[in-house]
Amino acid sequence: MKYTCSICGYVYDEEQQKIPFSELPDDWRCPLCGAAKSDFVAQVPSQQSVAKPSKTEKPSMANTKDEELQKLSVGQLSALCSNLARGCEKQYKSEEAQLFRELASYFESVTPAVKDPTVELIAKRLKEEISEYPSLNSTAKDTGDRGAQRVCVWGEKVTRMLSSLVERYLKEGETMLANTEIWICTVCGFVYIGKEAPQICPVCKVPSWKFEKM
């Protein structure tokens, strides 16, 4: 039986490892991205795969009505503009990137503080975001937007990693951060806990020098 990390795609092959996945300790972690054991899913044989729903069953941006659109908060607008700035940087559009950074900074400055913030609230919000990615990815595929599909793939993996780290923090507390460092990929936002940054980002595959120590 094989088990795949839902975050970085690492495959644990019981036949090669000689240890059943179920017998691994609860605190065992993915050797590539550090994800928890609970973030692994069993591989399903191809003949058991579920048929994909027809395109008529999926939402399409082409016929989205104005009342179906969601109004973003200033905090969401700040995050959106920040991500657009990074996208412009990758396309070598420095002027546009700077404009988006200025917008992101403005929206961040007027973002109200969260009332009664707790780690439990963050954990809940992250799980809610993860549940929304399938429909987002479906819409991106329907419209043939490869850039949006990549955003969905990277975004879901990064969000799953954050959720995994938050759940781990709820169990271990501050001891989780003892004698270690926190690294973040400046390209995709992947967060890694370890004394050194990973040689290659498990999500977007950039080298370690693209990571910043927080």
C-alpha positions as CSV (number, residue, x, y, z in Angstrom):
1,M,0.0,0.0,0.0
2,K,1.2,3.5,-0.8
3,Y,0.3,6.7,1.0
4,T,0.8,10.2,-0.4
5,C,1.4,13.5,1.4
6,S,-1.4,15.8,0.5
7,I,0.9,18.8,0.8
8,C,4.1,18.0,-1.1
9,G,3.3,14.7,-2.9
10,Y,5.9,12.5,-1.1
11,V,4.9,8.8,-1.5
12,Y,5.4,6.4,1.4
13,D,5.6,2.9,0.0
14,E,5.1,0.3,2.6
15,E,6.8,-2.4,0.4
16,Q,9.9,-0.3,0.1
17,Q,10.0,1.0,3.6
18,K,9.2,-2.4,5.1
19,I,7.1,-0.8,7.9
20,P,3.3,-0.6,7.6
21,F,2.1,3.0,7.6
22,S,-0.3,2.3,10.4
23,E,2.6,1.3,12.6
24,L,4.4,4.6,12.2
25,P,4.3,6.7,15.5
26,D,1.7,9.4,15.7
27,D,4.5,12.1,15.7
28,W,6.0,10.8,12.5
29,R,6.3,13.5,9.9
30,C,6.8,13.8,6.1
31,P,10.6,13.7,5.4
32,L,10.2,16.3,2.7
33,C,7.8,19.0,4.0
34,G,7.4,18.0,7.7
35,A,3.6,17.4,7.3
36,A,1.9,15.3,10.0
37,K,1.1,11.7,9.5
38,S,-2.6,12.6,9.4
39,D,-1.9,14.7,6.2
40,F,-1.2,11.5,4.2
41,V,-3.9,9.8,2.2
42,A,-4.0,6.2,0.9
43,Q,-3.5,5.9,-2.9
44,V,-6.6,4.5,-4.6
45,P,-6.1,2.1,-7.6
46,S,-6.9,3.7,-10.9
47,Q,-9.7,1.3,-11.7
48,Q,-11.5,2.6,-8.6
49,S,-11.2,6.2,-9.5
50,V,-14.5,8.1,-9.6
51,A,-15.6,9.4,-13.0
52,K,-15.3,13.2,-13.4
53,P,-18.6,15.1,-13.5
54,S,-19.5,16.7,-16.8
55,K,-18.7,20.3,-17.4
56,T,-22.4,21.2,-17.3
57,E,-22.4,20.4,-13.6
58,K,-19.5,22.8,-12.8
59,P,-19.8,26.5,-12.2
60,S,-18.4,28.8,-14.9
61,M,-17.2,32.4,-14.5
62,A,-18.6,33.2,-18.0
63,N,-22.2,33.1,-16.7
64,T,-21.6,34.3,-13.1
65,K,-24.1,36.9,-12.1
66,D,-23.2,40.1,-10.2
67,E,-25.2,39.0,-7.2
68,E,-23.1,35.8,-7.0
69,L,-19.9,37.8,-6.7
70,Q,-18.3,38.1,-3.2
71,K,-17.4,41.5,-1.7
72,L,-13.8,41.3,-0.3
73,S,-12.8,42.9,3.0
74,V,-9.9,45.3,3.1
75,G,-7.7,42.5,4.6
76,Q,-8.6,40.2,1.7
77,L,-7.8,43.0,-0.7
78,S,-4.5,43.5,0.9
79,A,-3.6,39.9,0.5
80,L,-4.9,39.9,-3.1
81,C,-2.8,42.9,-4.1
82,S,0.3,41.4,-2.4
83,N,-0.1,38.2,-4.4
84,L,-0.7,40.2,-7.6
85,A,2.5,42.1,-6.9
86,R,4.5,38.8,-6.6
87,G,2.9,37.6,-9.9
88,C,4.0,40.8,-11.6
89,E,7.5,40.3,-10.2
90,K,7.7,36.9,-11.8
91,Q,6.6,38.5,-15.1
92,Y,9.3,41.1,-14.7
93,K,6.7,43.9,-14.6
94,S,8.4,46.0,-11.9
95,E,6.2,49.1,-12.3
96,E,3.0,47.1,-11.9
97,A,4.4,45.2,-9.0
98,Q,5.3,48.4,-7.1
99,L,1.7,49.7,-7.7
100,F,0.2,46.5,-6.3
101,R,2.5,46.7,-3.3
102,E,1.4,50.2,-2.6
103,L,-2.2,49.1,-2.7
104,A,-1.5,46.2,-0.5
105,S,0.2,48.5,2.1
106,Y,-2.8,50.9,2.0
107,F,-5.4,48.1,2.5
108,E,-3.3,46.6,5.3
109,S,-3.1,49.9,7.1
110,V,-6.9,50.3,7.2
111,T,-7.6,46.6,8.1
112,P,-9.4,46.4,11.5
113,A,-7.9,44.2,14.2
114,V,-9.6,40.8,14.6
115,K,-11.8,40.6,17.7
116,D,-10.8,37.9,20.2
117,P,-8.2,36.2,17.9
118,T,-7.3,32.7,19.0
119,V,-5.4,29.8,17.6
120,E,-8.6,27.8,17.5
121,L,-10.2,30.4,15.3
122,I,-7.3,30.3,12.9
123,A,-7.6,26.5,12.8
124,K,-11.3,26.7,12.0
125,R,-10.7,29.3,9.2
126,L,-8.0,27.3,7.6
127,K,-10.2,24.2,7.4
128,E,-13.0,26.3,5.9
129,E,-10.5,27.6,3.2
130,I,-9.3,24.1,2.4
131,S,-12.9,23.0,1.8
132,E,-13.4,25.7,-0.8
133,Y,-10.5,24.8,-3.0
134,P,-12.2,21.9,-5.0
135,S,-14.8,24.3,-6.4
136,L,-12.3,27.0,-7.1
137,N,-10.0,24.5,-9.0
138,S,-13.1,23.2,-10.9
139,T,-13.9,26.7,-12.1
140,A,-10.3,27.4,-13.1
141,K,-10.3,24.2,-15.2
142,D,-13.7,25.1,-16.8
143,T,-12.4,28.5,-17.9
144,G,-9.0,27.0,-19.1
145,D,-7.1,29.4,-16.9
146,R,-3.8,27.6,-16.3
147,G,-2.5,30.4,-14.1
148,A,-5.5,30.2,-11.8
149,Q,-5.1,26.4,-11.7
150,R,-1.6,26.8,-10.5
151,V,-2.7,29.3,-7.9
152,C,-5.3,26.8,-6.7
153,V,-2.7,24.0,-6.5
154,W,-0.1,26.0,-4.6
155,G,-2.7,27.8,-2.5
156,E,-4.3,24.5,-1.3
157,K,-0.9,22.9,-0.5
158,V,0.3,26.0,1.5
159,T,-3.1,26.2,3.3
160,R,-3.0,22.5,4.2
161,M,0.6,23.0,5.6
162,L,-0.5,25.9,7.7
163,S,-3.5,23.9,9.0
164,S,-1.2,21.0,9.8
165,L,1.2,23.3,11.7
166,V,-1.6,25.0,13.6
167,E,-3.1,21.6,14.7
168,R,0.4,20.6,15.8
169,Y,0.7,23.8,17.8
170,L,-2.6,23.2,19.5
171,K,-1.2,19.8,20.7
172,E,2.4,20.8,21.5
173,G,2.2,24.5,22.3
174,E,5.5,26.5,22.5
175,T,7.6,23.4,22.7
176,M,6.9,22.9,19.0
177,L,9.1,25.9,18.3
178,A,12.0,25.1,20.7
179,N,15.5,24.8,19.2
180,T,14.2,25.3,15.7
181,E,13.5,28.0,13.1
182,I,10.5,29.1,11.0
183,W,11.1,29.5,7.3
184,I,8.7,30.8,4.6
185,C,9.0,30.5,0.9
186,T,9.0,34.0,-0.7
187,V,7.5,32.6,-3.9
188,C,4.5,30.5,-2.8
189,G,4.2,31.1,1.0
190,F,5.0,27.6,2.1
191,V,6.0,27.5,5.8
192,Y,8.6,25.1,7.1
193,I,9.7,24.3,10.6
194,G,13.3,23.2,11.0
195,K,16.9,24.3,11.8
196,E,17.6,24.8,8.1
197,A,15.4,25.7,5.1
198,P,14.6,22.8,2.8
199,Q,16.9,22.5,-0.2
200,I,13.9,22.7,-2.5
201,C,10.5,24.1,-1.7
202,P,8.1,21.1,-1.6
203,V,5.4,23.2,-3.3
204,C,6.8,25.4,-5.9
205,K,10.3,23.8,-6.2
206,V,12.4,26.9,-5.9
207,P,15.9,26.6,-4.1
208,S,16.5,27.2,-0.4
209,W,17.8,30.7,-0.9
210,K,14.2,31.8,-1.8
211,F,13.2,31.0,1.9
212,E,13.3,33.7,4.6
213,K,13.8,33.0,8.3
214,M,11.0,34.5,10.3
